[in-house]
Amino acid sequence: MNLTHIEHIGIAVNSLEESIPFYEKVLGLKCYAIEEVKDQKVKTAFFKIGDTKLELLESTDPEGPIGRFIKKRGQGLHHLAFAVQDIGTALREAEQKGIELIDKNPRKGAEGLDIAFLHPWSTFGVLTEFCEKK
């Protein structure tokens, strides 16, 4: 498995409109993209810090993954995403090492990335995402 860098840190929020000003006005970052990923029932906003991005996640459906997460745990850190050179290989290696996969095959995520998640039961409570830029 060849992790190249932390691709992004996902943060669940109730509202992008309410959250973006904190990152822009207080932290001095610039939101460079807002995108809806319909099949994941989420709207995202991205900020860049060096080679790493912050991804704010607002649910578009209370029963979607982010809506359920916020209902159960509240707003806050949702996942840690690593960039990989070959997502298929990374998933196979993780599974061979006993990691439970949420996604056995990659799917399309925000910014056109191929993404797949590892189950937090296998990763010490941290929802972990692999991302590959195509």
Backbone bond lengths (Angstrom), bond angles and torsions (degrees), N, CA, C in turn:
res aa  C-N    CA-C-N  psi(-1)  N-CA   C-N-CA  omega(-1)  CA-C   N-CA-C  phi
1 M - - - 1.453 - - 1.530 107.74 -
2 N 1.311 115.82 130.36 1.448 119.49 -176.93 1.529 110.05 -119.33
3 L 1.341 115.86 90.81 1.460 120.58 175.10 1.525 107.34 -77.84
4 T 1.328 116.87 133.52 1.459 118.86 -178.21 1.526 112.88 -101.72
5 H 1.334 117.18 -33.28 1.463 121.15 178.04 1.527 109.03 -174.26
6 I 1.318 115.72 170.49 1.460 119.38 171.79 1.518 105.87 -74.97
7 E 1.325 116.03 116.60 1.463 121.33 -177.24 1.521 110.07 -73.87
8 H 1.333 115.60 -49.74 1.460 119.26 176.48 1.530 110.41 -163.10
9 I 1.307 113.70 165.98 1.457 122.61 173.44 1.520 105.87 -116.49
10 G 1.332 116.85 122.80 1.459 121.78 -178.27 1.521 110.73 -92.00
11 I 1.332 115.92 132.07 1.455 122.40 -177.97 1.527 108.49 -126.62
12 A 1.326 117.23 119.08 1.457 122.44 178.95 1.525 109.57 -79.03
13 V 1.340 115.27 130.65 1.470 120.61 179.67 1.527 109.24 -133.83
14 N 1.324 115.53 154.40 1.461 119.82 176.15 1.524 111.35 -70.17
15 S 1.341 116.21 -36.16 1.453 120.26 -173.24 1.521 110.81 -149.17
16 L 1.336 116.37 124.78 1.466 119.53 174.07 1.521 110.03 -63.95
17 E 1.321 116.13 -41.56 1.461 120.93 -177.96 1.528 111.51 -57.68
18 E 1.323 116.55 -38.89 1.468 120.15 179.78 1.524 112.21 -81.59
19 S 1.325 117.98 -28.72 1.467 121.89 -173.97 1.523 114.18 -86.55
20 I 1.323 116.99 -38.35 1.470 120.52 -175.87 1.525 112.55 -54.72
21 P 1.348 120.07 -42.10 1.470 118.79 -179.54 1.534 114.44 -57.42
22 F 1.328 118.18 -32.88 1.470 119.52 176.98 1.527 110.32 -60.20
23 Y 1.322 116.37 -48.71 1.465 120.62 -177.00 1.523 111.70 -68.29
24 E 1.334 117.17 -33.04 1.463 120.04 -179.24 1.530 112.31 -84.64
25 K 1.323 117.39 -50.86 1.468 120.69 -172.74 1.519 113.55 -82.81
26 V 1.328 117.54 -34.46 1.463 120.08 -178.80 1.531 110.81 -89.90
27 L 1.335 117.08 -48.06 1.460 120.31 -176.27 1.528 113.25 -90.45
28 G 1.321 117.14 -13.93 1.460 120.29 177.33 1.517 114.90 77.70
29 L 1.335 117.57 19.42 1.458 121.24 178.00 1.524 109.37 -89.12
30 K 1.309 116.58 166.28 1.457 122.05 179.14 1.520 109.64 -119.30
31 C 1.325 116.40 124.37 1.457 120.58 174.24 1.529 106.59 -73.05
32 Y 1.338 116.06 116.94 1.461 118.79 -175.91 1.524 113.06 -102.51
33 A 1.338 118.35 -9.77 1.462 119.52 179.54 1.516 110.49 -160.86
34 I 1.323 114.78 140.20 1.461 122.51 170.67 1.523 105.36 -126.03
35 E 1.336 115.49 132.29 1.460 120.17 -174.15 1.525 109.44 -146.97
36 E 1.317 115.98 142.93 1.461 120.60 173.52 1.523 109.02 -102.21
37 V 1.332 115.62 132.59 1.459 121.78 174.28 1.524 105.41 -111.26
38 K 1.329 114.95 94.68 1.470 120.78 -170.42 1.512 113.43 -59.94
39 D 1.338 118.28 -42.81 1.470 118.85 -176.30 1.523 112.27 -69.03
40 Q 1.339 118.08 -17.50 1.461 120.75 176.07 1.531 112.01 -100.96
41 K 1.333 115.97 0.73 1.467 122.43 177.62 1.516 111.54 55.25
42 V 1.350 114.52 49.97 1.453 119.89 -176.22 1.529 110.71 -146.38
43 K 1.309 114.40 149.27 1.463 122.39 172.07 1.528 105.40 -116.99
44 T 1.339 115.97 133.82 1.457 120.47 -174.18 1.523 111.28 -118.67
45 A 1.317 115.32 153.02 1.472 122.84 171.67 1.519 106.71 -132.76
46 F 1.334 116.03 135.79 1.460 120.91 -175.42 1.524 112.71 -116.55
47 F 1.336 113.65 142.50 1.461 124.09 174.17 1.515 107.11 -130.96
48 K 1.322 117.58 147.28 1.467 120.48 -179.98 1.532 109.33 -115.04
49 I 1.341 113.99 136.63 1.466 121.98 174.91 1.513 105.58 -132.90
50 G 1.319 118.36 103.89 1.459 120.84 -174.85 1.515 109.37 61.14
51 D 1.334 117.13 -128.20 1.463 121.75 178.92 1.525 112.75 -90.46
52 T 1.330 116.64 -0.04 1.464 121.02 -175.79 1.519 109.77 -109.73
53 K 1.319 115.04 148.64 1.458 120.51 177.87 1.525 109.40 -115.53
54 L 1.323 115.04 153.52 1.454 122.58 166.90 1.518 106.10 -105.66
55 E 1.327 116.43 134.49 1.455 121.91 178.84 1.521 107.91 -119.77
56 L 1.327 116.71 112.55 1.453 120.71 173.24 1.515 107.56 -84.44
57 L 1.326 116.80 138.08 1.461 122.83 -175.20 1.524 110.16 -123.37
58 E 1.326 116.53 115.69 1.463 121.91 176.20 1.521 108.01 -111.63
59 S 1.305 117.12 128.47 1.455 121.13 179.83 1.523 110.43 -70.73
60 T 1.330 116.49 139.40 1.455 121.27 172.91 1.531 110.66 -100.01
61 D 1.325 116.03 0.39 1.464 121.99 -179.81 1.527 107.54 -151.32
62 P 1.337 118.26 123.22 1.472 119.73 -178.54 1.527 113.86 -57.20
63 E 1.346 116.94 -22.75 1.462 120.57 179.30 1.537 112.31 -96.29
64 G 1.315 117.08 3.41 1.462 120.56 175.38 1.523 110.00 -75.66
65 P 1.331 117.70 172.70 1.465 120.95 -176.84 1.529 114.23 -56.93
66 I 1.321 117.83 -42.78 1.468 120.02 -179.05 1.526 110.31 -73.86
67 G 1.324 117.25 -39.15 1.466 120.26 176.58 1.516 111.84 -58.92
68 R 1.335 116.79 -44.97 1.478 120.71 178.31 1.529 110.77 -66.38
69 F 1.336 116.54 -39.76 1.469 120.34 179.16 1.527 110.19 -59.78
70 I 1.331 117.05 -49.23 1.469 120.70 -177.86 1.527 110.29 -64.92
71 K 1.319 117.54 -39.60 1.465 120.32 178.81 1.534 110.67 -60.47
72 K 1.326 116.42 -39.42 1.471 121.36 -176.63 1.531 112.62 -82.83
73 R 1.341 117.39 -41.89 1.464 120.99 -170.71 1.527 115.03 -118.28
74 G 1.328 116.98 -13.28 1.459 120.43 -175.99 1.526 110.62 85.61
75 Q 1.305 115.61 178.33 1.461 121.39 179.02 1.527 109.91 -67.04
76 G 1.322 115.67 153.43 1.457 118.94 174.82 1.512 112.58 144.49
77 L 1.320 114.70 -165.70 1.458 121.44 -177.00 1.519 109.95 -56.48
78 H 1.319 116.27 125.98 1.460 121.53 -178.69 1.517 112.13 -107.27
79 H 1.349 117.72 -47.30 1.461 119.40 -178.38 1.521 111.56 -157.22
80 L 1.316 114.00 163.12 1.454 123.51 176.26 1.523 106.70 -118.18
81 A 1.329 116.68 126.35 1.464 120.98 -175.66 1.530 110.45 -114.50
82 F 1.318 114.79 131.68 1.458 122.04 178.07 1.520 109.99 -109.81
83 A 1.320 116.76 137.08 1.457 121.57 172.97 1.522 108.39 -79.31
84 V 1.324 115.79 134.75 1.463 122.01 177.31 1.523 108.62 -127.66
85 Q 1.330 115.62 155.90 1.461 119.31 179.84 1.522 111.92 -81.46
86 D 1.319 117.70 -29.54 1.471 121.85 -178.96 1.525 107.59 -143.06
87 I 1.320 115.88 100.81 1.463 120.46 -173.43 1.526 112.25 -65.55
88 G 1.321 117.72 -35.06 1.468 120.45 178.35 1.511 111.63 -62.33
89 T 1.320 116.10 -45.71 1.463 121.03 177.87 1.525 110.66 -64.00
90 A 1.327 117.28 -42.93 1.467 120.98 -179.53 1.526 110.79 -61.06
91 L 1.335 116.87 -41.71 1.467 120.02 178.44 1.520 111.66 -65.29
92 R 1.325 116.97 -44.75 1.474 120.10 179.39 1.523 110.37 -61.62
93 E 1.323 117.71 -43.78 1.472 120.79 -179.58 1.524 110.88 -64.28
94 A 1.329 117.10 -42.77 1.466 119.85 179.44 1.524 110.36 -61.81
95 E 1.338 116.46 -44.62 1.468 120.18 -179.81 1.528 111.28 -64.81
96 Q 1.328 117.46 -39.93 1.466 121.22 177.67 1.523 111.75 -63.05
97 K 1.333 115.99 -25.90 1.468 120.58 179.22 1.522 111.79 -91.40
98 G 1.347 116.91 12.03 1.457 120.88 173.84 1.513 115.73 89.88
99 I 1.325 118.25 11.24 1.458 121.40 179.82 1.525 109.56 -85.31
100 E 1.331 116.23 131.99 1.460 120.52 176.97 1.527 108.82 -78.34
101 L 1.321 115.96 129.46 1.455 121.49 -178.97 1.527 110.27 -97.05
102 I 1.312 116.37 136.37 1.460 120.53 168.14 1.524 108.01 -78.80
103 D 1.325 115.71 -42.53 1.467 122.05 179.11 1.519 109.34 -114.27
104 K 1.326 116.38 113.42 1.472 119.41 176.23 1.521 110.98 -77.83
105 N 1.336 115.91 -21.77 1.462 121.95 177.34 1.521 108.50 -129.44
106 P 1.322 117.40 145.83 1.461 119.77 179.15 1.526 111.78 -65.12
107 R 1.322 114.69 155.57 1.459 122.26 174.73 1.520 107.93 -134.18
108 K 1.310 116.77 169.47 1.463 120.87 -178.83 1.519 109.88 -80.74
109 G 1.332 114.60 134.43 1.450 121.25 176.90 1.517 110.29 -120.68
110 A 1.309 115.78 -169.28 1.458 121.56 178.48 1.524 109.97 -61.73
111 E 1.296 115.64 156.68 1.461 124.74 178.82 1.534 112.86 59.78
112 G 1.329 116.93 20.91 1.453 120.87 177.26 1.513 115.25 73.54
113 L 1.325 117.29 12.56 1.459 120.59 -179.79 1.522 111.22 -78.47
114 D 1.314 116.75 149.38 1.460 121.41 165.53 1.519 105.66 -84.53
115 I 1.336 116.36 132.11 1.466 120.30 -175.48 1.519 110.61 -132.43
116 A 1.325 115.61 158.49 1.463 122.56 173.42 1.523 107.64 -159.46
117 F 1.323 115.44 145.04 1.461 121.21 -176.76 1.522 112.04 -111.00
118 L 1.335 114.43 146.34 1.457 123.58 172.75 1.532 106.79 -101.54
119 H 1.323 116.50 141.99 1.462 119.73 -176.35 1.526 111.04 -71.05
120 P 1.348 117.29 133.62 1.469 119.71 -179.44 1.525 114.23 -63.16
121 W 1.349 118.24 -18.17 1.463 119.33 175.25 1.522 110.35 -63.40
122 S 1.317 116.77 -27.98 1.468 121.45 -177.82 1.516 113.35 -97.10
123 T 1.337 117.24 -6.07 1.469 120.30 -173.21 1.531 111.35 -124.72
124 F 1.309 115.52 34.61 1.462 122.78 175.50 1.524 112.89 57.51
125 G 1.352 115.10 39.55 1.455 120.58 173.52 1.516 115.40 87.52
126 V 1.325 118.37 0.28 1.471 121.15 -178.76 1.528 108.84 -105.65
127 L 1.331 117.16 115.61 1.450 121.12 173.56 1.532 106.02 -64.59
128 T 1.327 116.15 119.50 1.464 122.09 -173.63 1.520 108.96 -115.18
129 E 1.322 115.19 134.91 1.450 121.66 -179.02 1.514 109.97 -120.35
130 F 1.313 116.29 139.46 1.465 122.38 169.48 1.525 106.82 -102.59
131 C 1.332 116.46 140.57 1.461 122.67 179.40 1.517 109.60 -132.40
132 E 1.318 115.40 136.80 1.465 120.52 175.02 1.513 108.76 -128.35
133 K 1.316 116.12 127.42 1.457 121.52 176.09 1.506 108.38 -83.05
134 K 1.329 116.30 125.50 1.468 121.42 -179.28 1.499 110.62 -96.77
